Amino acid sequence: MNSDIQWMQRALQLAEYGRGSVSPNPMVGCVIVHEGRIIGEGWHRHYGGPHAEVRAVEDAEEKGNGAWLEDATVYVTLEPCSHIGKTPPCADLLVAKHVKKVVICNHDPNPLVAGKGIQKLRDAGIEVEQGVLEEEGLELNKRFFLAFRANRPYVILKWAETADGYLGHSNGAPVAISGAYSNMRVHKWRSEEDAILVGFNTALVDNPRLNVRKWAGRNPVRIVLDRNGILPETLHFFDGSQPTLIAGYKSRRDAIAFPQRYSDTPETAAVQLTPGNDEIGQLLKELVNQKIHSVFVEGGPAVINSFLKSGLWDEIRRCQSNKVLGEGIMAPAPHGILTGSEKVQDDLWTYYRKD
């Protein structure tokens, strides 16, 4: 195996550890190699914390390997940042440590970086190689890249249906469809996305909490489509337990400040939509402007069908149980390209991507 590929694979593996903790930043891993062995490694662990390059350099120095940095090659999954954000520029750190070479998986699409980090390294006389395992890096951070390239969040549509294709009873009465392990999996997925969205009827009838209870992780921002601002404030949506957005034609709140996902005091805010004018597109544009890079859509059928009709979606995750209702609310028809399926206890999960 090519050694560059070997070390970049390790960097990508490290980057994955940041899933669910670093957004709106990308997941990034870094490996520092000297004479064929790793002398330091790290990853971006949480939003606002040290970046992967900083962690890797610190790791090398803590292990007594700092003297070898000047003759080392740094493998990093994303172009080192060149601007001052919540942390100092990583490109400056690598220049200061006089590393010999930097191997990069992906360019950073953020206009604040976008080639400036690479140029800063080259101006300092550091050799730079690009594009190692580029496709794997694009897949890892597909939410981050889509936000900059398409100006919208990455959208995942998820639903559970019975063996005969129903979501629930016609009268709206809830019915447990998926099994315990599938429910645990859904909570894991919730922890990995920035926001979770449901429609008016789902909020009113099911009164969901939309939090992460059956997995360890942070709660997503809750979003509900309440076009006329009439949902009762006795619902869990208004319990103040996590950041919440109410999207509709009229504001039901005086304050329109966006909820802070990282605040100790979760907030409820509003997104005002213009009736009949690409409401899904309006909402997604506002979300990405507020650095929400992914949305997990959990229903109901009207909302899911609206996303399918708009074409503004990226994945479908469909659970089919062995239960039979005989009648009820029909499940949406899956779209796109089937990418895989698996059994989870008695449930069959099938996965699709937009073609």
N, C-alpha and C positions, 0 to 999 in steps of 0.2 A: 504494500500500500504506500502511495505517495505520502511522505511525512507531513506535508502541508495539510493534506486531507485528514490525516490522523489527528493532528492537533486542533484543527478547526472543528472536527466532530466533537472533540472534548469541550471546546468552547461553546458549541451549540447545546451540548448536554447541560452545561452549567447554566446557560441562559434560561433554559426551561424552568429552572428552580424559581425564577421570578414570576411565573405565571400567576395571575390573580393578585399580585402585590405591587406591581410597578406602574401600571397604567395611570395616566396617559403616556408615560414614557414607554419605550420599547423594552423588550427583554434582551439583555446583552450579557454575554459571557466573555471572559478573557483568560488566556493561557500564556504564560511567559516561559520560553524554552531556551536553554543554554546547553550546547553540545549534546543534543539529543535527549535531554531530560527536562521535566517540568521543574522550574525553580519557584514558581508562584502562580496562583490562579484565583479567580474570583468572579462574582456575578453581581449584577444590580439587584439588590434584595428588596428594596421598598422605595416607593415614590418619595423623592426629597432626600434620600440617602446617598451615600457615595456610589459612584458609577463603577462598572466592572473593572476598568483599568486601575482605578484607585485601589480597589480591593486586592487586585492581583499584585500590584507593586508593594502594598503593605504586607501581603502574605509572603512575598519574596524576602522582604527586609526582616520580618519577624522570624523567619527561618534561618537568618544569617546568610542569605544569598544576594544581598544588596550589591556587593562588589561585582557580581556577574551581569548586572543589568546592562552595562555599557556594551557588552558583546552578545546581547540576547535578541531573540526574535519574539515579537509580541503578536499573538493571534487573537483577533477581536472580531466579534460577529457583526458589528456595525461601526461605520466610520467614527473615529473619536470626535467628540464635540469640540467646537472651537470658540464657543461663546460662554459668557457667564450667565448661568441660570440659577437654579437652586444650589448648584455646586460649581466649583471652578472648572475651566476647560481641561478636558482630559488630554487633548493634543499638547497643551503646554506642559503637562506633567511628563509625558513621554519624551518631549524635547529636553526637559530639565534633567531627566535620567539618562540622556544620551544613548537610548536604545539603538541598536544597529539596524533593525528592520521591523516593519509592521505589515502584517498580512491581514487583509480585511475581507469579510464575507460580503457585506452590502454597503452601498452608499446610503447616507442619511438623506431622506427626502425633505426633511425640515429645512425651509429656506434659511434658517439661522445657521445651519451647518452646510449642507449641500455642496460638498467639495472643498469647503474652506478648511476643514480639519486635515484632509489629505494634503492640500497645498501647504499648510503650515508645517507639516512633517517634512515634506520634500524641501521646503525652503531652508530647513535646519539640517539638510544633508542626510536625512533618514530615508532609506530605501522603502518604497511602498509597493506592495503587490495587492491586486484587487480581484474580486470575483471568485474566490475559492469557496465552493459549495454555496454558490449564490442562490440557487433555487431552494435549497433547504432553508436558507436564511429568510427568503421571502415568505415561505410557508409558515415559519415560526412566528414572524411578526406581520402576518397578513392584515390584521386589524390596524396596526400602526401605518402601514404603507397605504392601505385603502383610504384612510382618513385624509391623507395628504393628496393622493392622486385623484380620488373621486369626490372629495369634499363631503363625505357622509360616513357614518359609522358602519362597521361590519354587522350584518343582521342575520341572526339565527332564528328560524321558526321551529318551534317545538310543539308537538301535541301528542296526546295518548288517545287511542281509539279502541273500540271493542273488535272482536273477531269479525263481526258483521258490519263494521264501518261506522259506528256511532260514537259521538263524543260524550253523550249524556242523554238524560230523559228529555222528552219534548216539553215538559212543564218546567224545565230548568232545575229540577231537583238534582243535587250533586250525586255522583256515583263514583266509587273508587274503581279505577280501571287498572292502573299499573301496580306492580308489586312493590314490596319494601325495598328491594335492592335497586330497582329502577328509580324509586323516589330518592334514595340516597345519591344516586348518580346525578339526578337533576339538581340536587342541592350543591353538589360539587361543581357542576357546570355554572350554576348561578354565581358561585364564588369567583369564577374565572372571567366574568364579563362585567363591564362598567355599569350597565343598566338592565332592568327587566321591565317589560311592558305588557299590559293587559288592556282590554277594552272595558267600556262602561258596564255591560251586562255581567262580565266575569267579576268585576269589582263589587257590584251590587249584590249579586246572587251568592257567589262563593265567599266573598269577604276575605280574600287571601292576605296573608302577611307578606309574602314574597321576600322572605329573608333566607338566611343560611342557618338552618337549625340542625341538619343531619350531616353536616360536614364542617370542618374547621376552615374558616376563611372570612373575608370581609363581606358585608352585605352590599348588594348592588343598589344603585339609585332606583327607586320605584317610579314608574311612569304609568299614568292611567289616562285614557282618552275620555274626557268628560266634557263634551262639546258645549253643553249648555250650563255647566257649572252647578249641577243639581245633586251630585252625590252627597249623601248625608255624612256629616262629620263624625258620626259614631263608628264609621268603618275603620279598620286597622290602618288604612292609608293615612289617616290623620292622627295617628297615635304618637307621632314625634319620635318614633324609635329608630328611624333611618331617613336619610335624605329622600325626598319625594317631589315629583313634578306632576302637576295637573295640567294637561294639555286640552285647550278648548277655545271657543269663540270669544269668551269673555273671561276676564280675570276674576277669580273669587278671592283674591288676596290683594291687599294694598301693596305689599312688598313683592317686587318681581325679581329680587336678587336670586341668583342661581344657588341651589343648595350646595354646601361644601361637604364633599364626601369625606374629607379628612378632618373635619371639625369635630370637637367634642360635643357640640350641640347640633344634632341633625335639624335641617330646615325643610320647610315646605314652600315651594315656589310655583310659578305658573309660566306656561308657554302659550302665548296667544296665537291662534291660527286664524287664517282668512277662509271663510266658508267657500267650499267648492273649488278651491284653487290648489290642487295637488297637496292635500293636507299631509300625507305621509312624507312627501319631499320637504315640505316646510319644516316639519318636526325634526327630521333627520338633519337638515342643515343647521338648525338651531342647536341640536345636540352636539354635533361635531365642532361647532363654533365654541362650545363650552367644554371641549376636550373630552367628550364622551365618545370613545372609539369603537364601542361594541354594544349591541342591544340584543337581549335574549327575549324573544316574543313568545309568551306562553298562552296567548288566546284572548278571547274566544274565536270561534270560526269566522265571524265577520271581520275581525281585525286581521287574522291570518290571510283570509282571502283578499283583503285590501292590499296587503303587502305583496301577495302573489300577483295580483293584477297590475300593481305599480311597477313590478320588476325590480324593486329596490330591496332585494334580499340576496343572501349568499349561500346559506346552508339550510337544509331541512333535517330535523331529527325526529323521526316518527316512531312512536311506541305502539305496537299492536299486542293486545292481551288475548287470552283465550276465553274471556268472558263474552257472553252473547246477550244483547238487550232485546232484539226483535223489532224495536222501533226507537225513534229518538231524533236527535240533532245529527245530521250527517257530517262526517269528518271531511275536511278539505281533501282534494285530490293532490297527491304529491307531484311536483314538477321537477324538471332538471334531469341531471345524470345520476343514476344510482352509483354510489361510490363504495358501498359496503353494507353488511348486515351482521347481526350477532344476536345470540340468545342470552337473556339475563333472566334466570329462573324460567318462569312461564311466559315471559314477555319477549317479543321479537322486535328489535330495534333495526330500522333501516335508515340509511343516511344518503342524502342527495346534495349535490352542489349545482348552482346555477350554470347552465350551459352557455 
